[in-house]
Amino acid sequence: MELPILSVSQLIAVVNQTLEFAYPSIIVEGEVASFKVSKNKFVFFDLKDDEGVVNCFMMIYQLRHALEDGMRIKIVAQPRLTAWGKFSLTVREVMPVGEGNIKRAFELLRAKLSKEGLFDPARKRPLPRVPQRIGLIASVESAGYVDFLKILDARWGDILIEVADVQVQGMSAAAQIVSAIEHFNQTAELPEVLVVVRGGGSADDLAVFNDEALVRAIAASRVPTLVGVGHEVDTSLADLAADVRAATPSNAAQLLAPDRHAITRELDQREHRLYQRLEHQLTDVQRLLRETPQLMLARLESAVVEHKRRIHHAEQLLKQLDPSVVLRRGYALVHVNNKLVKKANDVKTGDLLTIALAHAILKAEVIHVSTKR
């Protein structure tokens, strides 16, 4: 059998066709080495283990987790032979592996997004007090989804819930959640709040919620966001970007709607206190009605006594002003020509005076007038 003669480019094309047919996508896990970004556009790094190294290439917009040398990651890639005869993996997705690597990627990306203000408390929006329509992003097969609906229905109910069923772990989960957020933000009638929930899991399971594109989608949402992922001790970048963070899916339901039973009890207590207050007021009015006649009589008697006191005082003043009383004290009233004499100029020598005493009236003639100095 005569073997075909291939040019170099034909060989590269055949190899790539064979790889594409046999391995259209592969998942590879290893340690990052020689990481670099070129022209803020291209990403190059090596993926290695104890026995081998493979070159990797990707576009920077596909890099959704912060990387650095020494981190262990898992990638989704397509194997290819470059035009220069170099074997390489064209990477489509990257995910840190292991708690330490996930934590390091978390801190690196957190620092980057914090500088951009994505976690600034000033941009946080409050949730509606009792929303009538919410958008829920979750896996409908997860325990977190069930817990959220159970608690929400028990607390309030009668809330319209539109559900976007997505994967909440794995390589494609972040892209699905981002698509769901964009869908809800583009509907003609926006939900009042957007809720993302997922139950507990390992650090690897929850790493999807540290995806940069997902975090940015939550921060950019037109609709206020509530994120309840993992357990209370778990904190993701999605939590930090959300308007409100819930400790768990159940806690998300508690934050979203008040407890109608508690509200009913509070209203009953208010009604009871109001009834007691009205009863006390009614008792006061009845007592006042009973006491009013006595109070009015007592006030009238007091007014009469005061009036009598004033009359007696006036009588005493009048008595003091009575001329006869003055005359009895030894004073006299002097008249000339039926006019009361008040000063020396009122009389002259030869005038005939009428002098009124307390018990007598005298007639006298003026023989001399002089004034006191």
HELIX and SHEET records of a PDB file:
HELIX    1   1 VAL A    8  ALA A   22  1                                  15    
HELIX    2   2 ILE A   60  GLN A   62  5                                   3    
HELIX    3   3 GLU A   99  LYS A  115  1                                  17    
HELIX    4   4 PRO A  121  ARG A  123  5                                   3    
HELIX    5   5 ALA A  143  ARG A  155  1                                  13    
HELIX    6   6 ALA A  173  GLN A  186  1                                  14    
HELIX    7   7 ALA A  203  LEU A  206  1                                   4    
HELIX    8   8 ALA A  207  ASN A  210  5                                   4    
HELIX    9   9 GLU A  212  ALA A  220  1                                   9    
HELIX   10  10 LEU A  237  ALA A  241  1                                   5    
HELIX   11  11 PRO A  249  LEU A  256  1                                   8    
HELIX   12  12 ARG A  260  LEU A  321  1                                  62    
HELIX   13  13 PRO A  323  ARG A  328  1                                   6    
HELIX   14  14 ALA A  344  ASP A  346  5                                   3    
SHEET    1   A 6 ILE A  26  SER A  38  0                                        
SHEET    2   A 6 PHE A  42  LYS A  48 -1                                        
SHEET    3   A 6 VAL A  53  MET A  59 -1                                        
SHEET    4   A 6 PHE A  87  PRO A  96  1                                        
SHEET    5   A 6 ARG A  72  LEU A  81 -1                                        
SHEET    6   A 6 ILE A  26  SER A  38 -1                                        
SHEET    1   B 5 LEU A 160  ASP A 165  0                                        
SHEET    2   B 5 ARG A 133  ALA A 138  1                                        
SHEET    3   B 5 VAL A 193  ARG A 198  1                                        
SHEET    4   B 5 THR A 225  VAL A 229  1                                        
SHEET    5   B 5 VAL A 244  ALA A 246  1                                        
SHEET    1   C 4 LYS A 339  LEU A 340  0                                        
SHEET    2   C 4 LEU A 333  VAL A 336 -1                                        
SHEET    3   C 4 LEU A 352  ALA A 356 -1                                        
SHEET    4   C 4 ILE A 361  GLU A 365 -1                                        
END                                                                             
